[in-house]
Amino acid sequence: MLLELRAVAVTYGKVSAIRDISLKVPDGQIVTIIGSNGAGKTTTLRAISGLTRLQEGEIHFAGERIDHLAPDQVVARGIAHVPEGRRIFPDLTVEENLRTGAFLRRERDTVERDLEEVYDRFPLLLERRTQLAKTMSGGEQQMLVIGRALMAKPKLLLMDEPSMGLAPKIVEEIAKIIGEVNAQGVPVILVEQNAELALELADYAYVLETGSLALEGPADELHDNEHVRAAYLGI
């Protein structure tokens, strides 16, 4: 198993954000976490990335316990995080933003090759490589943060609400990119409020409700689950 959370709990002050969360991510799969606002989805990703400390439980990645590591150490082990809200470096150029994703990598020759691969995947970023990131549209910035994460050469990609605030046509494009990245061998944890999109893309799904795991199962089965259809798919 590539990633495993074992009875993880996180609190903010006296408020319990997530409790007793156990989930697994096999190598090669897309696993989605769906749920309403405040359910604990983002907190779960932040816990994996080392951005939020655990009160209880353990996180294991590629056979190593990582919940005691600093965020840069987690990145160095191969976990890249595409955060909610497209957190670019606004006053850096597109290419400078992309290169920050490879900051911890030592093999500089392959960094240049991977930069070319990102440009091949996102031709628009090549066109805008000298443009300041803050001048780009929301969809363009989302492509940039995905490209930046890919520059880390991840063994696991965490994606937090990649479709948020984007036009339907751009959402389709982002969904296609996620599928292509996974098809090239990168497992993905997808946190997405657009449950329909998430369940279409994913192999396996977890449903969080008020900080606890409510349901889990193959994504196609949860898509047909009566509770999921009523609560998250609007059916």
C-alpha positions in Angstrom: 0.0 0.0 0.0 1.5 3.4 -1.0 -0.2 5.5 1.6 -2.1 4.6 4.7 -3.8 6.7 7.4 -4.4 4.9 10.6 -7.0 6.3 13.0 -5.9 9.9 12.4 -7.3 12.8 14.5 -6.7 16.5 14.2 -8.0 19.2 16.5 -7.8 23.0 16.2 -7.8 24.3 19.7 -10.8 22.5 21.3 -12.5 21.8 18.0 -12.2 18.4 16.5 -11.5 18.7 12.8 -11.2 15.0 11.9 -11.3 11.9 14.1 -10.5 8.3 13.6 -9.8 8.6 9.9 -8.4 5.5 8.3 -7.9 5.4 4.6 -5.6 3.7 2.0 -4.2 4.7 -1.4 -2.9 1.9 -3.5 -0.2 2.7 -6.0 -1.5 3.8 -9.4 -5.1 4.7 -8.4 -7.1 7.9 -8.0 -8.8 8.0 -4.6 -11.3 10.7 -3.9 -12.5 12.3 -0.7 -15.9 13.9 -0.9 -18.1 15.7 1.6 -19.7 19.0 2.4 -17.8 22.2 3.5 -16.2 21.7 6.9 -16.3 17.9 6.7 -12.5 17.6 7.1 -11.3 17.1 3.6 -8.7 19.8 3.4 -7.5 19.0 7.0 -6.9 15.4 5.9 -4.7 16.6 3.0 -2.9 19.0 5.2 -2.2 16.2 7.7 -0.7 14.1 4.9 1.5 17.0 3.8 2.8 17.7 7.3 1.1 21.1 7.3 -1.1 20.1 10.2 0.0 18.0 13.2 -1.9 14.9 14.3 -3.3 14.6 17.8 -3.8 10.8 17.3 -3.0 8.2 14.7 -0.3 7.5 12.2 0.4 8.2 8.5 2.6 5.8 6.5 4.0 6.4 3.0 6.0 3.9 0.9 6.7 1.8 4.1 7.8 4.8 6.2 5.9 6.6 9.0 5.8 10.3 7.9 3.5 12.1 10.4 6.5 13.4 12.4 8.1 15.0 9.3 8.2 18.7 8.4 6.4 19.6 5.1 9.6 19.9 3.1 10.6 16.4 4.2 7.3 15.1 3.1 7.8 16.8 -0.3 11.3 15.3 -0.5 9.8 11.8 -0.1 7.5 12.4 -3.2 4.2 13.9 -2.0 3.2 17.0 -3.9 0.2 19.1 -2.8 -1.9 21.2 -5.1 -3.6 23.4 -2.5 -7.1 24.9 -2.5 -7.3 28.4 -3.9 -4.5 28.3 -6.5 -1.7 29.5 -4.2 0.8 30.8 -6.7 3.7 33.1 -6.2 2.0 36.2 -7.8 5.0 38.3 -8.4 7.1 35.5 -10.0 6.9 34.6 -13.6 5.2 31.5 -14.8 8.5 29.7 -15.3 9.8 30.9 -12.0 6.7 29.4 -10.3 7.3 26.1 -12.1 10.9 26.0 -11.1 10.0 26.4 -7.4 8.3 23.0 -7.6 11.7 21.4 -8.3 13.5 23.3 -5.6 14.3 20.2 -3.5 15.5 18.1 -6.5 19.2 17.6 -7.0 19.3 16.1 -10.5 19.3 19.4 -12.4 19.6 17.9 -15.9 16.3 16.0 -15.5 14.6 19.2 -14.1 15.1 20.8 -17.5 13.6 17.8 -19.2 10.6 17.8 -16.9 10.1 21.5 -17.5 9.8 20.8 -21.2 7.3 18.0 -20.4 5.2 20.4 -18.4 5.3 22.9 -21.3 4.2 20.1 -23.6 1.3 19.2 -21.4 0.4 22.9 -20.9 1.3 24.8 -24.1 -0.4 27.9 -22.7 2.2 28.0 -19.9 5.0 28.0 -22.5 3.4 30.9 -24.2 3.1 32.8 -20.9 6.4 31.7 -19.3 7.7 35.2 -18.9 4.4 36.6 -17.7 3.8 37.4 -14.0 1.6 34.7 -12.5 -0.8 37.2 -10.9 -1.9 38.4 -14.3 -3.3 35.0 -15.4 -6.9 33.9 -15.2 -8.1 31.4 -12.6 -8.0 28.5 -15.0 -4.5 29.4 -16.1 -3.4 29.7 -12.5 -4.8 26.2 -11.8 -2.8 24.8 -14.7 0.3 26.5 -13.2 -0.1 25.0 -9.8 -0.6 21.6 -11.2 2.5 22.0 -13.4 4.4 23.2 -10.4 3.4 20.1 -8.5 4.5 17.9 -11.4 7.9 19.6 -11.3 8.5 17.9 -7.9 8.4 14.6 -9.7 5.7 13.3 -7.3 5.1 9.7 -6.3 1.7 10.9 -5.0 -0.3 14.0 -6.0 -2.7 15.6 -3.5 -5.3 17.8 -5.2 -7.6 20.1 -3.2 -10.7 21.4 -5.0 -9.0 21.8 -8.4 -12.3 22.7 -10.1 -13.4 25.4 -7.6 -14.5 28.6 -9.3 -13.7 27.5 -12.8 -15.8 27.6 -15.9 -17.3 24.2 -17.1 -15.0 24.0 -20.1 -11.9 24.6 -17.9 -13.2 22.0 -15.4 -13.3 19.4 -18.2 -9.8 20.3 -19.2 -8.5 19.9 -15.6 -10.3 16.6 -15.3 -8.6 15.4 -18.4 -5.3 16.4 -17.1 -5.8 14.6 -13.8 -6.7 11.4 -15.8 -3.6 11.8 -18.0 -1.3 12.3 -15.0 -2.7 9.2 -13.3 -2.4 7.2 -16.5 1.3 8.0 -16.5 1.6 6.3 -13.2 1.1 9.0 -10.6 -1.5 8.1 -7.9 -3.8 10.9 -6.9 -5.8 11.9 -3.9 -8.6 14.1 -5.1 -10.5 16.3 -2.7 -13.4 17.7 -4.7 -16.8 19.3 -3.8 -18.0 18.4 -7.3 -18.8 14.9 -6.3 -20.1 13.9 -9.8 -16.7 14.8 -11.3 -14.8 13.2 -8.4 -16.6 9.9 -8.6 -16.2 9.8 -12.4 -12.5 10.2 -12.2 -11.7 8.0 -9.1 -11.2 4.3 -8.6 -12.1 4.4 -4.9 -13.9 7.0 -2.7 -14.3 8.0 0.9 -17.1 10.2 2.2 -16.4 12.4 5.2 -19.2 13.9 7.3 -18.5 16.3 10.2 -14.9 15.0 10.5 -15.7 11.3 10.5 -15.6 8.7 7.8 -19.2 7.9 6.8 -18.8 5.7 3.8 -16.2 4.2 1.6 -16.1 1.9 -1.5 -15.4 1.7 -5.2 -16.3 5.0 -6.8 -18.8 3.6 -9.2 -20.7 1.9 -6.3 -20.8 5.1 -4.2 -22.1 6.9 -7.3 -25.1 4.7 -7.1 -25.4 4.8 -3.3 -28.8 6.3 -2.4 -27.4 8.5 0.4 -24.5 9.8 -1.8 -26.9 10.5 -4.6 -29.2 12.5 -2.4 -26.6 14.3 -0.3 -23.9 15.1 -2.8 -25.1 14.5 -6.4 -28.4 16.3 -6.1 -30.4 13.3 -7.3 
